[in-house]
Amino acid sequence: MYYGGDYNPEQWPEEVWQEDVALMRRAGVNLVTVGVFSWARLEPREGEYDFGWLDRVLDLLHDGGVQVCLATPTTQPPPWIGEEARNVSADGVRLTHGSRDTYCVSSPAYRAKSLEIAARLAGRYGRHPALAMWHVHNEYGSWCHCEHTAAAFRVWLRGAYGGLEALNDAWTTSFWSQHYSAWEQVTTPRATQYLPNPSQALDFRRFLSDELLGHFREQKEILAPSGVPVTTNFHFGDWVPVDQREWAEAVDLVAIDHYPAQDPPEETAFAADLARCWAAGKPWVLMEQAVVAYTGGRIVPRRPGEVARLSLSHVARGARGVMFFQWRASRGGAELWHGGMVPHAGPDSRIFREVCELGALLPSVPDAGDVRAEAAILWDTASWWALQSRGLPSSEVDYLDALRQAHRVLYRHGVTAGFAYPSADLSAYRLVLVPSLCLISDADAANLRRYVEGGGTLVVSFFSGVSDEHGRVRLGGYPGALREVLGVRVEEFHPLAEPVELSDGAAGPPPSGAGSPPDWGTGTLWSEHVHLAGAQALVSYASGPLAGLPAVTRHAYGSGTALYVSTRLADAAFARLLGLAPHPAGLELVRHDRAVFAINHGDREQPVGPGRDLVTGTVVESLPPGGFAVLAGLEAADAGDVRVGIGAER
């Protein structure tokens, strides 16, 4: 279990380094990331190198029993690098040095200098006894619209489409006289008069992901002979043009950065479950988190014990390392208030004491086997990108919001969820949720049909299946490629400005003894004119322009069931639709092969057992506020169980 964080000794005088290593040993730190933003110190002038300070740092860490994750510093070139290596914004402005990520990944000069500094580091430190891992770059995600990028984009498009005829067809360039007659006419989606071509914008993000990945692979080829793992840290944000699915196949272990804000336990579980999906059974680590929270424009300390609970939530969901940004809080620079494992107050502080407590606990956390997820939520990067386009029927449809709701509802009911790709083998899951999967290929649509035919339960939400992988609308009625399996045909979208009432719409009388019909509350954000084509209405619109029409449907298909949700349900109604059992608020349960991880994020004691805690060896029947245990011997129902009640009862 790795434990540590980003260490930036170049920010501090050498007399501080000895204290740092002593404090790391006190805190149980066994790995630190070094050199992420050190290019200007390693190469202060072009071709002139200074590795002496880094030699001393690595020797000192090794003598102190701390391993090193050594970074290539290519995320921020030094001031001397030429203007041609810096990125250009969509409106044609060349960015200046002074922040971070000011590089053009397609610039030949930048690529050459990146390989040179990586080779220097590999040659000097590839056999250093402190070296445990290589960390290439940092949070890949820089954009550029310069001529180098445009030329590289054209090369990528030729590889993707072969000829201009196929490109013009995929991009529907007959609209607004955008038809291209020569490759030289094709450029990046720069600032333009009105709406850009959405297919061009989508392909540009795919290109950027591949172009950045090429930069990573070049460095990995140089570093790999050292014989230690090579990785980079995935950052989670709307601006990141990285398809983590493809990148995860290139790194030796998946590493993520995560900074939860509004609801840390739920957001942590969401990010950790995504990381486990990207890792696809390989190891993954939490490379960065913070001892502070960014909430509503404020930077506030984590609540007492919260740093440990969030870290343990990552471990419970498969992480094999818990790291922070950064080791020692900076005294200057753009992120001087970011916080650190050693805060500005120094080691005589609550934060550092909690850091030490976590460092003492982690080695005792047992390997409980693989995480067992009964429900899956489909993740598709291209659909996320497509739903960031302008010109959609509603600007309020948010892909991540849809995914987070699906995950949150399962999480709050004690169900361990996983993420999966639309092309994955889904047969192991009893329930698969499909939130706003707007793009889907024919092959992926067929995969979902096979899942339902084989006995699975598929729950598809609005604005799914409407376009092909290029963003072109599937004609004949929505939800396009999923009409057959869902047994519906949608004629029109009706985005909502105000909520609409919902009512029970199941055919026939309720089951004997069922009592009054369920209260489905209101639908928000979106609604659709749904025609039944074999499906049965479970919930109907009770007000608004679609009053009396189906809102939620159920369709028996093969041996399974497919449900369609054409509006945004409240969380309680969504849970009722899935037939989820009540679960204590704040109690997180994560099922593994041999045990259940239990974390009490709430302010009340919660019953969890009895079960034997593999950390302490004692029998645990309840957890106090902030408590944590790894429990063996629990019944399945105690660890959260998926029951699709509507699918069974109606």
N, C-alpha and C positions, 0 to 999 in steps of 0.2 A: 504494500500500500504506500504509494508516494504521498508525501506531505511536505508542503513548503510554499514557495511563491516566486514571483519575479524579484530578482535581486539586482540592484543597480548601483554597484560600488563606485562607479565613476562619478556619481553625484556627491560622494562624500570623501573627506580626507582619509588618508590611509590609517590614521590612528583609530578610526571608527571600525575598520574592518575586523580587527581582533575582537572587539566587543560583539560585533554582529555574529561571528562564528560561535562565540560562547553562548549567546542568547539562542541561536539556532539549536544548539545541543540541548539547552534547557527546555526548549519548546518541543523537542522531538522531531525537528525538521530533518528530512533525509534527502531532499532534492530541491535545488533552486535553479531557476532559469536565469541565465546570464547573457548579456550582450545584445538584447533586442534592439535598443536604440543607440548603439555605440559606434556606428560607422564613422562618425566625425572624429571620434577619439582614436579609433584603430587606424584610420587613414586620414590624418589631419590635412594633408595636401595630397593631390593626386600622385599616386605612385610612391608615397612616403608613408611607411607603416610604423606603428608603435604598439607592439604587443607586450612590452615589458610589464605594464600594469596588470594586464589580463593573466600573464604567467603567474604573477604573485597571488592574484585572487584565486585562481584554480588550485594552486599549491596549498594555499591556506585552507580552502574549503576541504580539500582532500585530507589534509592533516587533521581536520576537525571532524572527519567522518561524514561529510555532507557531499552527496553526489551532485553532478552538474548536468543540466539540460542546456546545452550551448546553442545559442541562436545565431543565425546569419542575419546581419543587421540591415537587410535590403528594404525593409518597410519604410525607411526614411533616409534617402541619400544625403550626403553632407553638402554644405553650401557651395563647395567648389564645383559640383557637377554641372555640366552644361545645361543651358536653357532647353535644349532639344530633348533632354531626358525628363522634363517636367510635364505634367498633364495639362490638357486644354479642356475647359468646360464646354458644355453643350452650346453656349452662346459665343464661343470662340475666344475666350479669355485664357491666356497662358497663366497658370498659377505660379505664385512666387514662393520661395523658400521661407519657412518661418512657422510651419505647423507640423503636420505629419502626413504621410501618404501622398506626398507630392512627387509622384513618379508616373511615367507612362510605361506600362508593361510591354508595349509594342516597340518602344524605342530601342534601336540596335545598340546605341551607346549605353543605355541603362542595363540592357541584358548582358552586355559584355562585362561591364563593371561588376554586376551581381555575381557572375560566374567567377570573376577574378577574386573577389573578397571571400567567396565561399571556398574556393580552392586554397587560398592562403590559410584559412581557419582549419580546413581538413588536413592540410599538410602539417600544420603545427600542433594540433590538438587531437588528431584522430586516434592516437594511442595514449592519450593522457589518462592516468588511472582514475581521475575524477569523472571522466565523461561517461554518462549513462544514457544520453539521448541527444539527438539533434532537433532543434526547433527552427524550422525554416521560416524566415520572414515573420509577419505578425498580422493576424486578422486580415487576410487577403480581401480586397474589395474596392480598390481604387478604380475610378472610371477615367476615360480619356476620349477625346474626339479630335485628336490631331491627325495629320495626314498619314503618319506611320500607322495609327490605329485603323484609319479608313482602308489603307492598303491591306493590312492584315485581315480585316473584316471581309474584304473581297476574296481573298484566298480561302478563308473559312467557308464562305458561301459557295464558292466553286466546288469545294469538297463535299458540301452538304447537298447541293442541288445539281451539280454537273453542268447545267447550261442555264442561260437566261430565261428560256421558255418555262422551265420548271420553277424558277424563282418568281417570275411574273405571275404564274398561276397561284403559287403558295401565298404570295403577298397580295393578291387581287389588285394588281397595279393598274388594271383598267379603270378603277375608280379614281376620280380626280386627276386624270391624265398623268399618272405616275409610271406608265409603262417604260421600261428600260430597254434601250437598243444597243447599249455597249456597257461593259463592266465598269468602265471608268466613270460612268454616271452614278454608280451606286456608292453611297457614303454612309456614315454613321447617322443615327437619328438625332441630328443637331437641332438647335432651336429653330422653329419654323412659325409660319403665320398663325396656324390654328392647330387642329388635332393632327398628331403624327400618325403614320401608318402603324397600327397596333402589331401587325405581324412582323414588321421590320424591327420595332422596339423589342419584341419578344426574342427574335433571333439575335439581336445585338447582345442581350443579356446572356443568351446561351454561348455566344462567341466569347464574351468577356470571361465567362466561367472557364471555358477551354483555354483561352489565352493565358489567364492567370495560372491555371493548372500546368500549362507548359513551362512557365517560369519555375514553379515548384519542382516539377520533374527534372528539369535541368540541374537544379541544385542537389536534388536527392541523388542523382547519378554520381555526383562528385563526392557526396558525404557517405553513401552507403558502404563503400569498402571498409569503413571504420568498424563495421560489425555491430553497431548499436542501432536501436530504432530511430527512424526519421519521421517527424510529424510536423504539423502546423496547427494553429488554433483557429477553429471555426468560430466566427462571430455571428450573432443572431440579430439581424436588423433588416428593415425594408430596403435599405440602400445596398445590401450585399449581393453582388451578382455571382454567387457561387452555388453551384448545384452540389450539395453535400453528398448526394448519392454517388456521384461519379468520383468526387474527391476522396470519399471514404475508401474506395478501392485502391487509391494511390498511396495513402499514408500507411505507416506500419502500425499505428494505433490512432484512433480518433481522439481528438482533444477539443473541448469546447470552452468558450468563455460565457459566463452567464451572470447577469446583474438584475435579479428580480426587484420589482418596485412595489406594485399595488397590493398584491397578495402573495408574499414570498413563498409560503409552502406550496400553493397551487402552481405558481409559475415555475418553481423549482422542479416539481414533479413532471410538468409538461416538458421542460427542456431536457431533463434527464431521460425521459422515455423516448424523446426524439433522438438523443445521442445514442441510445441503445439500438434504435432502428438503423441509424447510419452505420454503426459499428458492425451490425449484422453478425453478432457472435464473437467478434474480435474484441480485445481489450479497449477500453476508452477511459479517459481521465478528464476531470474538471480542471482545466489549466488556469482559469482565472475566475475569481469571485471577489467580493469586497466585504470589508468589515463595516461598511456604511451602506445606507440605502439612498437611492435617488428617487424621491417621491414628490411629484408636483412642483418641480423646480427647486426643491430643498435637498440638502445633503444632511442626513441625520444618522446617528449611530444605530446599529442593530440593537434590538431589545436584548436584555440579559438572556444568555443561552441560545439566542437565535442563530448565531454563527455556527454553533455545533449542530443544531437541529437541521439546518439547511444542508450542511455538509453531509450529515448522516443520511439525509434523504437521497442525495446523489449516490452515496455508497449503496444504499438499499436498492437502488434502481440500476446498479451494475457498475458504478465508477470504481476504478482501481487506483485512483489518485485524487487527492483534494488539495488544490493549490489556490493561491491568492494573488491578486495584484494589489499591493506589492508587499515586499518584506518590511521595508522601513518607509514610512510616509515621507514624501518629498518636502523639502523646506522652500522650494521655489519651482517655477515652471507652471505650465498650463493646468496640471492636475495636482497642484500642491494640496488641495483639500480632498483628494480621493480617499485618503485613509491608508492604513497599513497594518500589518500584523504587529509591528512596533509603531504605535501612534506617535504623534508629536509630543504627547505627554511622557513617552518613554516606557520602559518595562514596568514601572510602578503604576500600572493602570489596569482597569477592568478588562479591556480588550486583550492585552497581552496575557493576563492570567487565564482568560478563556481560551486563547490560542494554545497555551501550555496544557490545559485540561484536555482539549481536543487531541493534541499530539500524543498524550498519554493513553487516550481511549482507543484510537484507531488501530493500534497493533493487536488489540484484544478482540476486534470484530471478526467473527469466523466467516469462512467461506461456506455459504449455505446453498451453493449450487446456482443454477440458472434461474432468472426471473421467470415466473409463470404468468403469462397474460392470457386471459380468457376472451377479451374483447380487443379489437383492433380498430384504429382510426387511420384512414388512408391519407397519406402525405404525398403531395405532388408539387415540386418546386415550380414547374412551369405554370400551373394553375395559380399559384401565389403571385407570380410575376404578372400573369395576364389580368388578374383582378386588381392590379395597380394601374391599369391603363385608364386613360381618359376616354370619355364617350360611351361608357357603359350605361345600361338602363337606370342604374342608381350608383351614385358615387359612395354610398354608405355601405355597400356590400364589402365586407372585410374578410379575407380568407383566414387570417390568423384568428380573428374573433370567432369565426365559425368553428375552427379547430379547437380553440380554447374552450368554447362552450361544451363541445362534445367530451373533451377530456375532463373538464371540471365536473360535469354531471357524474361521470363514472368515478372520479376521484372522491367526490363528496359522499358517495355511497359505498366506499370501501372496495371498489372494483379495481384490480390491477390491470391497467390498459397498456397496450403497445401501439406503436405506429408501424404501418406497413405501406409498401408501394402498390399502386394499382395492378402491377404485373406480378406481384408476389403470389406464392402458394398460400392461400388463405384458409385451407381446410382445417387447420388446427384451431381456428377461432370459432366460437359459438355465435359471436356477434361481430359484425363489421359495420362501422359508421363511415359514411361518405359525405363530409361537409363541403358543399359548394365546389365540387370537382368540375370546374367549367370546361377544361380541356380533357379530352380522352381519345386515345387511338382506338381503332377497330379491335386490335388485339387485346387491349386492356378491357374494353367493354365485354369481349367474349370471355375473358377471365372472370369477370364479376358474374356473368350469367352461369358459368360452370360452378362457381362457388354456391350460388343459390340452388341450382339443380341438384347439387350434392347434399343438400340439407341445411345449408347455412342460413342465417338471418341477416339480411342486408337492409340498412336504414340509410336512405339517400335524402339529402336536404336540397333545397331549392337552388336553382341556377347550376345544376350539375349536368354533365354530359351534353351541353348545348353546342360545343364546338369541337373540331378536330384538333390535332396537335399543332396545326399552324394558326389556329384561332379563327378558322372559317366556320360559319354557322352551319350546323347540320339541319337540313331542310326537312319539311314534312311535319313539323311540330316538335316541341320540346318534351322531355329532356333528351332529344336526339338519339344517341346510341343506346340509351337505357330505357327507351319506351317499352320494348318487348318484355324485359324482365320485371319492370314496375307495373305493367298493365295499365298505363295511363298515357294520355296525349294532352299536352298543354298547348292551348291556342294562343294565350296572351300573358304577358307579365303585367302585374299591377304593383309597382313599388309603392310603399305606404308612407304617407306623411304622418298619419295618426294610427293608433292601434285599432284593430277590428276585433269584435267579439267572436269567440269560437264556441261551438256546441257539439255535443256528442252526435256523431253521424254514423254509428254502426248500424248495419242493416238488421232489421228484425228486433225483437224485444231483448233486453239485457238478460244474461244468464240467470237462472233461478237463484234467488237469494242474494243477487248482486246489489239490490237496493237502488237508490237514485243514480242517474247517469253521472259520470265523473265531470268535475269542473275543469275545463281546459283553459280557462282564462282568456287571454287575448293573444292575437298574432301581431307581430310588429315587423317593421323594416320592409317586408316583401310579401306579396301574395300572387297567386296565379289562377288563371281560368283553366281548371283541370277537367278533362273529359275522362270518364271511366272506360277503359278498354280491356276489361277482364278483372280489374281490381275492385275492391270494396271500400266504400267510404267509412273511415273510422271517426274522423272529426270533420265538421263542416264549418264554413264561414257563416256567422249568424248576423253580421252587419256589414255595411259597406257595399261596394258595387258587385261583389261576388256572393252576396248573401244567398244561402241555400246550396251553394256549390261545394264540392269536396275540398278539404284543406289538407287532410292526412289520409292516406290510403294504404290498404294492405292487399298484396297479391300473392296467391299460392302459385309457385313456379317450380316445377320438378318436385323434389322432395323438400324444398325450402320455402322461405317466405321473404318477400321484398316489400318494404314500407317506403312510402314517399311522403316527405314533409315539405309542403309548398310555402310555408311561412316560417318566421322565426318564433318558435315556442319559448315561453319562459322556462327557466331551468326546472322548476317543479313539474311542469307539464311534460317536458322532455323525459324526465326520470320516470314519470307515471307511464308514458308510452312504452318505455323499455321494461317496465315492471320491476324496477330496482327497489330493494328493501331499504328501509331507513337505516342510517348509520350515524354514530355519534359525531358531532361536529368537532373538528380539530384532530381527530384520530386518524393517522395515516397508517395503512396496512399494506405491505408489499409482499406478495407470495413468492417464495422460492421453492426449489425442489425439496429442500430438507428443513425449511423453517420459514417463519414469517417475521419480517422486520416490522416493528411497531414503534411509532413515534407519536407522542402526545403534544401537538402544537397548541392545544387549548389551555384554558385556565381552570379546568376542573379535572378531578381524578376520573379515569376511564377504565372500566373493566375490559380485560383483554384475554383472559385465560380461563382456567389455569394452563400454564405452559412452562417448560423449563427454559430459563434464559441462558443461552449459550455463551453469553459474555461473562456473567457472574456465577453461573452454575446453580442459581437459586430458582425456586418455583415462584412464578409471578402470576398473580390474579388480576392486578390492576396497575395502571401507570399513573404516577402523579403528574401534575402539570409540568411540561418540559421533559418528561421521562422518555427513556429509550430502552428497547430490549430486542433481542433476536430469539424468538420463541419457537421451540420444537414441541410437537405433540398437539398442535391445535387442530380442531376439526375444520374441514373446508369452509363451512358456513361462517366460522369465526373470522375467516380471512377474506371475506367478500365473495359473492357468488353472483354470476349473471343469470337472471331469469327474465326472459322476454315474455312478460305477462300478456300483453295484448296479442302477440302472435299466437299464444297458446289458447287464450280464453275466447277470443272473438274470431 
